[in-house]
Amino acid sequence: MYRVWNFVTNYSLLLIAGALTALVWANINPDSYHHFVDFVIIDHFFIGHMHDGHRTLTLHYLVNDVLMAFFFAVAGKEVWEAVILKNGSLRGKKAATPLFATAGGMFGPIAVYLGMAALMGSDTYNAVANGWAIPTATDIAFSYLVGRLVFGAGHPAVRFLLLLAIADDAVGLIILAIFYPSGELAPEWLLLSVAAAVGVYVFFNWLPRRMDRGDQDRPRSTWMRNKLGFWPYLIAGCLSWYGFQESGLHPSLGLLPIVATIPHADRAFGIFSEAEQYLTDLLNHCEHLLKHPVEIILFFFGLLNAGVEFSAISDPTWLVLAGLIIGKPFGVLLFGWFAARPLGLGLPAGMRIIDLFVIGCVAAIGFTVSLFIASVAFDPGPVQDAAKMGALLSFAAAIISLIAGKLTKVEKQDT
């Protein structure tokens, strides 16, 4: 439990502190809060062909579009290891049912969100439709923590939940890239990101290892690691970020192509494993270097995005909440049951079908990624504020999860 709490402390407590500060500030003095959010760092600087070649660098843009790229790089690292490594949690048959449940945890919220919006009338539907992805998100850290409180540390449902949350994040990154571009699409600029990723992989990862074949001392790979470290990848990351920025895709995803090129260990102990900190490959080294900067970035992300006046609560708030609290549990239950029973993929030993519903309740904590999607799905204004409030209020899913666990007679397994 200490390791889980330590992870939440590292990556989420400052985020919560920022969000709570923003809520209080925005409700006490909204004018000064919004003046802070829109604070101009550099006025009218050159950035490329988009936006007439110039942009105003505000504090909000710096955090959401530039610095949050490091947060998504850390999330992308965990997804990459889960998919590519031999012992990755998203490889093979063991991931089949959780992946089906993940699909249910995406389609269920979308159906509830859009279905309820349609019932509210065409005006409401047209105003909120672009926010369909907001309730699909799952906050890994908080969901995992609540899952352990509900099921106990040793329950197979906790592992199932972690697989679902990682897969959910992976799909969320794809949704952000495809459905929420930051501007007019110019896909040819992605060639710059591809070239940066291929170039840094070939010359600083693959080629040194190729030249070191048969030599146990690995002199060239060692020289690259000791003398150059992460710098080639940081430079490639800057180029990739710029390629995403100019392509129209959200630039906060710009580091993801580079994550896959960084040398990594041939195994991963898991996102909450104590042993993970002892891995010394460059990929894990980079994650360790980013630990404290990402904490601070998440504080400012919460501070700059969660400042919503309580008077903003309206239809989008309830749509986001309904999508998460109703759509997630029933979507996970339906798709998970279909995979486990009709398709015969089964569930981990010790798990019941009804546990899928409780897992869905836990996964309904959207928070971080839901907030981010809300900030890109809608222009600043009442609809965005109301949707953000729904993401913030999704913490109610923690209480619902505890109640659902009691009602369904979950037997906690602490070992």
NUTI-81881 format. One record per residue (C-alpha): residue number from 0; residue in three letters; x, y, z. Coordinates in steps of 0.02 Angstrom, whole numbers, plus 50000, padded with zeros to 5 digits. Last residue first. Layout:
BEGIN
NUM, Ala, X, Y, Z;
...
END
This chain:
BEGIN
414, Thr, 49882, 49466, 50016;
413, Asp, 49747, 49592, 50065;
412, Gln, 49603, 49499, 49986;
411, Lys, 49439, 49589, 50014;
410, Glu, 49283, 49487, 49987;
409, Val, 49165, 49592, 49880;
408, Lys, 48989, 49574, 49945;
407, Thr, 48901, 49656, 49796;
406, Leu, 48822, 49786, 49911;
405, Lys, 48986, 49820, 50003;
404, Gly, 49089, 49839, 49844;
403, Ala, 48955, 49949, 49768;
402, Ile, 48962, 50064, 49921;
401, Leu, 49152, 50078, 49909;
400, Ser, 49140, 50110, 49723;
399, Ile, 49006, 50244, 49744;
398, Ile, 49120, 50335, 49867;
397, Ala, 49264, 50331, 49742;
396, Ala, 49147, 50377, 49599;
395, Ala, 49114, 50542, 49687;
394, Phe, 49287, 50591, 49626;
393, Ser, 49197, 50618, 49460;
392, Leu, 49154, 50791, 49528;
391, Leu, 49311, 50863, 49450;
390, Ala, 49273, 50793, 49277;
389, Gly, 49093, 50857, 49289;
388, Met, 49158, 51028, 49340;
387, Lys, 49268, 51027, 49187;
386, Ala, 49114, 50999, 49078;
385, Ala, 49027, 51149, 49157;
384, Asp, 49178, 51259, 49130;
383, Gln, 49195, 51205, 48948;
382, Val, 49011, 51240, 48915;
381, Pro, 49016, 51409, 49003;
380, Gly, 49168, 51478, 48910;
379, Pro, 49340, 51434, 48845;
378, Asp, 49321, 51338, 48681;
377, Phe, 49271, 51157, 48700;
376, Ala, 49353, 50989, 48668;
375, Val, 49529, 51046, 48712;
374, Ser, 49502, 51095, 48895;
373, Ala, 49374, 50956, 48919;
372, Ile, 49502, 50829, 48857;
371, Phe, 49627, 50890, 48988;
370, Leu, 49502, 50884, 49129;
369, Ser, 49451, 50708, 49080;
368, Val, 49636, 50660, 49074;
367, Thr, 49666, 50718, 49253;
366, Phe, 49497, 50681, 49337;
365, Gly, 49412, 50528, 49264;
364, Ile, 49364, 50425, 49416;
363, Ala, 49239, 50308, 49331;
362, Ala, 49368, 50167, 49336;
361, Val, 49314, 50127, 49514;
360, Cys, 49132, 50107, 49462;
359, Gly, 49186, 50000, 49314;
358, Ile, 49286, 49888, 49431;
357, Val, 49129, 49869, 49537;
356, Phe, 49031, 49814, 49383;
355, Leu, 49167, 49692, 49333;
354, Asp, 49162, 49617, 49507;
353, Ile, 48987, 49559, 49465;
352, Ile, 49062, 49433, 49344;
351, Arg, 49163, 49356, 49484;
350, Met, 49353, 49354, 49504;
349, Gly, 49449, 49222, 49601;
348, Ala, 49541, 49151, 49451;
347, Pro, 49560, 49284, 49317;
346, Leu, 49409, 49296, 49202;
345, Gly, 49365, 49193, 49050;
344, Leu, 49401, 49209, 48865;
343, Gly, 49250, 49101, 48822;
342, Leu, 49180, 49218, 48691;
341, Pro, 49003, 49200, 48760;
340, Arg, 49063, 49203, 48943;
339, Ala, 49219, 49306, 48980;
338, Ala, 49218, 49420, 48828;
337, Phe, 49031, 49456, 48835;
336, Trp, 49039, 49478, 49024;
335, Gly, 49180, 49606, 49005;
334, Phe, 49083, 49699, 48870;
333, Leu, 48925, 49711, 48977;
332, Leu, 49009, 49744, 49145;
331, Val, 49134, 49872, 49079;
330, Gly, 48994, 49965, 48989;
329, Phe, 48880, 49956, 49140;
328, Pro, 49012, 50025, 49258;
327, Lys, 49078, 50159, 49138;
326, Gly, 48912, 50223, 49069;
325, Ile, 48829, 50259, 49236;
324, Ile, 48961, 50350, 49340;
323, Leu, 49069, 50412, 49196;
322, Gly, 48939, 50456, 49065;
321, Ala, 48821, 50517, 49199;
320, Leu, 48955, 50632, 49270;
319, Val, 48999, 50702, 49099;
318, Leu, 48815, 50730, 49058;
317, Trp, 48781, 50805, 49229;
316, Thr, 48916, 50936, 49208;
315, Pro, 48868, 50968, 49026;
314, Asp, 48689, 51012, 49084;
313, Ser, 48740, 51146, 49209;
312, Ile, 48865, 51185, 49346;
311, Ala, 48945, 51352, 49298;
310, Ser, 48879, 51434, 49459;
309, Phe, 49011, 51333, 49549;
308, Glu, 49142, 51440, 49465;
307, Val, 49276, 51339, 49379;
306, Gly, 49463, 51355, 49407;
305, Ala, 49513, 51177, 49367;
304, Asn, 49621, 51212, 49215;
303, Leu, 49760, 51331, 49265;
302, Leu, 49788, 51272, 49443;
301, Gly, 49768, 51088, 49400;
300, Phe, 49894, 51103, 49258;
299, Phe, 50005, 51208, 49371;
298, Phe, 50011, 51069, 49501;
297, Leu, 50032, 50939, 49363;
296, Ile, 50186, 51031, 49298;
295, Ile, 50260, 51035, 49473;
294, Glu, 50241, 50846, 49494;
293, Val, 50305, 50822, 49316;
292, Pro, 50464, 50917, 49359;
291, His, 50489, 50806, 49512;
290, Lys, 50476, 50639, 49422;
289, Leu, 50553, 50688, 49255;
288, Leu, 50729, 50631, 49302;
287, His, 50659, 50464, 49361;
286, Glu, 50566, 50441, 49196;
285, Cys, 50726, 50480, 49101;
284, His, 50820, 50348, 49201;
283, Asn, 50679, 50225, 49164;
282, Leu, 50704, 50251, 48977;
281, Leu, 50894, 50253, 48994;
280, Asp, 50904, 50083, 49077;
279, Thr, 50943, 50087, 49264;
278, Leu, 50798, 49987, 49338;
277, Tyr, 50804, 50008, 49527;
276, Gln, 50651, 50120, 49537;
275, Glu, 50541, 49986, 49460;
274, Ala, 50576, 49868, 49606;
273, Glu, 50446, 49954, 49716;
272, Ser, 50312, 49907, 49590;
271, Phe, 50170, 50030, 49557;
270, Ile, 50193, 50052, 49369;
269, Gly, 50246, 49874, 49339;
268, Phe, 50404, 49770, 49355;
267, Ala, 50459, 49805, 49177;
266, Arg, 50569, 49690, 49075;
265, Asp, 50696, 49694, 48935;
264, Ala, 50761, 49860, 48999;
263, His, 50741, 50012, 48888;
262, Pro, 50840, 50109, 48758;
261, Ile, 50740, 50262, 48700;
260, Thr, 50654, 50248, 48530;
259, Ala, 50477, 50214, 48592;
258, Val, 50476, 50372, 48698;
257, Ile, 50522, 50475, 48543;
256, Pro, 50354, 50448, 48455;
255, Leu, 50264, 50501, 48616;
254, Leu, 50353, 50668, 48636;
253, Gly, 50230, 50767, 48530;
252, Leu, 50073, 50718, 48623;
251, Ser, 50062, 50889, 48709;
250, Pro, 50074, 50960, 48533;
249, His, 49890, 50923, 48495;
248, Leu, 49884, 50876, 48313;
247, Gly, 49881, 51023, 48192;
246, Ser, 50033, 50966, 48093;
245, Glu, 50133, 51119, 48149;
244, Gln, 50121, 51078, 48333;
243, Phe, 50148, 50892, 48303;
242, Gly, 50306, 50927, 48202;
241, Tyr, 50365, 51051, 48334;
240, Trp, 50345, 50917, 48468;
239, Ser, 50442, 50794, 48360;
238, Leu, 50585, 50919, 48338;
237, Cys, 50590, 50954, 48525;
236, Gly, 50584, 50767, 48562;
235, Ala, 50729, 50736, 48443;
234, Ile, 50830, 50863, 48543;
233, Leu, 50777, 50777, 48705;
232, Tyr, 50819, 50608, 48631;
231, Pro, 50994, 50663, 48582;
230, Trp, 51016, 50737, 48758;
229, Phe, 50964, 50583, 48857;
228, Gly, 51138, 50521, 48895;
227, Leu, 51272, 50588, 48777;
226, Lys, 51435, 50542, 48864;
225, Asn, 51385, 50399, 48979;
224, Arg, 51246, 50319, 48876;
223, Met, 51327, 50341, 48706;
222, Trp, 51495, 50283, 48775;
221, Thr, 51413, 50129, 48849;
220, Ser, 51329, 50087, 48684;
219, Arg, 51497, 50105, 48596;
218, Pro, 51597, 50005, 48723;
217, Arg, 51477, 49856, 48740;
216, Asp, 51594, 49765, 48861;
215, Gln, 51517, 49599, 48810;
214, Asp, 51576, 49619, 48631;
213, Gly, 51488, 49498, 48513;
212, Arg, 51374, 49631, 48442;
211, Asp, 51435, 49804, 48494;
210, Met, 51418, 49878, 48319;
209, Arg, 51234, 49830, 48313;
208, Arg, 51205, 49900, 48488;
207, Pro, 51285, 50065, 48434;
206, Leu, 51178, 50066, 48274;
205, Trp, 51010, 50027, 48357;
204, Asn, 51009, 50159, 48495;
203, Phe, 51093, 50325, 48453;
202, Phe, 51102, 50325, 48263;
201, Val, 50950, 50219, 48218;
200, Tyr, 50834, 50272, 48359;
199, Val, 50878, 50457, 48349;
198, Gly, 50849, 50459, 48161;
197, Val, 50689, 50358, 48162;
196, Ala, 50608, 50467, 48296;
195, Ala, 50665, 50632, 48220;
194, Ala, 50614, 50577, 48045;
193, Val, 50442, 50523, 48106;
192, Ser, 50416, 50687, 48198;
191, Leu, 50471, 50786, 48045;
190, Leu, 50361, 50678, 47934;
189, Leu, 50218, 50731, 48048;
188, Trp, 50229, 50900, 47961;
187, Glu, 50149, 50822, 47808;
186, Pro, 49991, 50800, 47911;
185, Ala, 49940, 50984, 47897;
184, Leu, 49777, 50984, 47994;
183, Glu, 49700, 51152, 48039;
182, Gly, 49719, 51178, 48226;
181, Ser, 49740, 51093, 48394;
180, Pro, 49677, 50925, 48334;
179, Tyr, 49550, 50841, 48447;
178, Phe, 49482, 50686, 48360;
177, Ile, 49638, 50596, 48300;
176, Ala, 49775, 50639, 48425;
175, Leu, 49665, 50653, 48577;
174, Ile, 49574, 50492, 48534;
173, Ile, 49740, 50400, 48513;
172, Leu, 49801, 50462, 48683;
171, Gly, 49636, 50407, 48761;
170, Val, 49655, 50235, 48684;
169, Ala, 49822, 50213, 48772;
168, Asp, 49752, 50286, 48934;
167, Asp, 49609, 50161, 48931;
166, Ala, 49732, 50019, 48900;
165, Ile, 49827, 50072, 49057;
164, Ala, 49665, 50087, 49157;
163, Leu, 49600, 49917, 49100;
162, Leu, 49763, 49829, 49142;
161, Leu, 49764, 49914, 49313;
160, Leu, 49583, 49862, 49345;
159, Phe, 49621, 49680, 49302;
158, Arg, 49769, 49683, 49424;
157, Val, 49653, 49751, 49558;
156, Ala, 49517, 49624, 49514;
155, Pro, 49641, 49484, 49552;
154, His, 49626, 49529, 49738;
153, Gly, 49791, 49541, 49832;
152, Ala, 49792, 49725, 49879;
151, Gly, 49614, 49729, 49944;
150, Phe, 49457, 49741, 49839;
149, Val, 49382, 49910, 49884;
148, Leu, 49534, 50000, 49956;
147, Arg, 49646, 49924, 49823;
146, Gly, 49529, 49985, 49687;
145, Val, 49526, 50158, 49766;
144, Leu, 49716, 50170, 49747;
143, Tyr, 49712, 50100, 49570;
142, Ser, 49576, 50221, 49519;
141, Phe, 49672, 50366, 49595;
140, Ala, 49833, 50327, 49504;
139, Ile, 49761, 50275, 49337;
138, Asp, 49637, 50418, 49310;
137, Thr, 49514, 50343, 49186;
136, Ala, 49450, 50435, 49032;
135, Thr, 49294, 50396, 48929;
134, Pro, 49190, 50534, 49011;
133, Ile, 49276, 50674, 48913;
132, Ala, 49269, 50586, 48744;
131, Trp, 49094, 50645, 48697;
130, Gly, 49140, 50828, 48723;
129, Asn, 49109, 50876, 48542;
128, Ala, 48923, 50841, 48566;
127, Val, 48898, 50976, 48698;
126, Ala, 48824, 51125, 48606;
125, Asn, 48744, 51026, 48465;
124, Tyr, 48660, 50910, 48590;
123, Thr, 48597, 51052, 48698;
122, Asp, 48517, 51139, 48549;
121, Ser, 48451, 50975, 48479;
120, Gly, 48356, 50928, 48634;
119, Met, 48389, 50861, 48808;
118, Leu, 48355, 50683, 48748;
117, Ala, 48500, 50700, 48625;
116, Ala, 48617, 50750, 48767;
115, Met, 48560, 50597, 48866;
114, Gly, 48606, 50484, 48719;
113, Leu, 48770, 50575, 48685;
112, Tyr, 48834, 50555, 48863;
111, Val, 48759, 50383, 48894;
110, Ala, 48823, 50311, 48729;
109, Ile, 48997, 50390, 48750;
108, Pro, 49008, 50327, 48930;
107, Gly, 48966, 50148, 48876;
106, Phe, 49077, 50150, 48721;
105, Met, 49238, 50187, 48817;
104, Gly, 49221, 50076, 48970;
103, Gly, 49149, 49942, 48857;
102, Ala, 49307, 49950, 48752;
101, Thr, 49409, 49937, 48912;
100, Ala, 49309, 49783, 48961;
99, Phe, 49358, 49703, 48795;
98, Leu, 49540, 49748, 48832;
97, Pro, 49525, 49677, 49008;
96, Thr, 49456, 49514, 48932;
95, Ala, 49600, 49495, 48809;
94, Ala, 49747, 49550, 48919;
93, Lys, 49789, 49378, 48987;
92, Lys, 49779, 49310, 48809;
91, Gly, 49941, 49392, 48756;
90, Arg, 50020, 49560, 48789;
89, Leu, 49945, 49707, 48883;
88, Ser, 50035, 49673, 49048;
87, Gly, 50205, 49669, 48968;
86, Asn, 50312, 49518, 49015;
85, Lys, 50390, 49507, 48843;
84, Leu, 50399, 49696, 48829;
83, Ile, 50308, 49790, 48690;
82, Val, 50130, 49826, 48750;
81, Ala, 50146, 49857, 48937;
80, Glu, 50314, 49943, 48912;
79, Trp, 50239, 50063, 48785;
78, Val, 50088, 50100, 48896;
77, Glu, 50201, 50142, 49044;
76, Lys, 50312, 50252, 48936;
75, Gly, 50161, 50339, 48861;
74, Ala, 50104, 50394, 49034;
73, Val, 50277, 50468, 49067;
72, Ala, 50277, 50550, 48894;
71, Phe, 50101, 50615, 48927;
70, Phe, 50166, 50705, 49081;
69, Phe, 50315, 50774, 48984;
68, Ala, 50202, 50839, 48845;
67, Met, 50106, 50930, 48983;
66, Leu, 50247, 51059, 48977;
65, Val, 50214, 51122, 48801;
64, Asp, 50029, 51126, 48755;
63, Asn, 49942, 51133, 48923;
62, Val, 50076, 51220, 49028;
61, Leu, 50147, 51346, 48904;
60, Tyr, 49977, 51376, 48824;
59, His, 49898, 51420, 48993;
58, Leu, 50044, 51534, 49039;
57, Thr, 50019, 51628, 48877;
56, Leu, 50134, 51628, 48726;
55, Thr, 50048, 51733, 48594;
54, Arg, 50066, 51654, 48424;
53, His, 50140, 51697, 48255;
52, Gly, 50159, 51615, 48085;
51, Asp, 49988, 51666, 48021;
50, His, 49912, 51547, 48150;
49, Met, 50011, 51403, 48076;
48, His, 50166, 51422, 47966;
47, Gly, 50291, 51427, 48107;
46, Ile, 50315, 51484, 48287;
45, Phe, 50357, 51670, 48282;
44, Phe, 50318, 51768, 48439;
43, His, 50170, 51886, 48462;
42, Asp, 50175, 51927, 48647;
41, Ile, 50287, 51824, 48759;
40, Ile, 50236, 51778, 48936;
39, Val, 50055, 51837, 48925;
38, Phe, 49950, 51795, 49079;
37, Asp, 49790, 51711, 49020;
36, Val, 49776, 51598, 49173;
35, Phe, 49824, 51741, 49290;
34, His, 49695, 51860, 49215;
33, His, 49569, 51719, 49230;
32, Tyr, 49604, 51705, 49416;
31, Ser, 49604, 51894, 49444;
30, Asp, 49432, 51908, 49366;
29, Pro, 49362, 51755, 49455;
28, Asn, 49396, 51821, 49630;
27, Ile, 49320, 51710, 49765;
26, Asn, 49249, 51571, 49656;
25, Ala, 49397, 51562, 49538;
24, Trp, 49521, 51566, 49682;
23, Val, 49435, 51426, 49780;
22, Leu, 49421, 51313, 49628;
21, Ala, 49598, 51353, 49570;
20, Thr, 49672, 51315, 49740;
19, Leu, 49577, 51150, 49743;
18, Ala, 49642, 51104, 49570;
17, Gly, 49822, 51151, 49612;
16, Ala, 49818, 51051, 49774;
15, Ile, 49740, 50905, 49682;
14, Leu, 49880, 50908, 49553;
13, Leu, 50007, 50925, 49694;
12, Leu, 49933, 50768, 49772;
11, Ser, 49930, 50676, 49607;
10, Tyr, 50099, 50624, 49540;
9, Asn, 50217, 50593, 49683;
8, Thr, 50090, 50571, 49821;
7, Val, 49988, 50451, 49713;
6, Phe, 50147, 50353, 49679;
5, Asn, 50193, 50349, 49863;
4, Trp, 50016, 50295, 49908;
3, Val, 50034, 50149, 49787;
2, Arg, 50207, 50105, 49854;
1, Tyr, 50147, 50115, 50035;
0, Met, 50000, 50000, 50000;
END
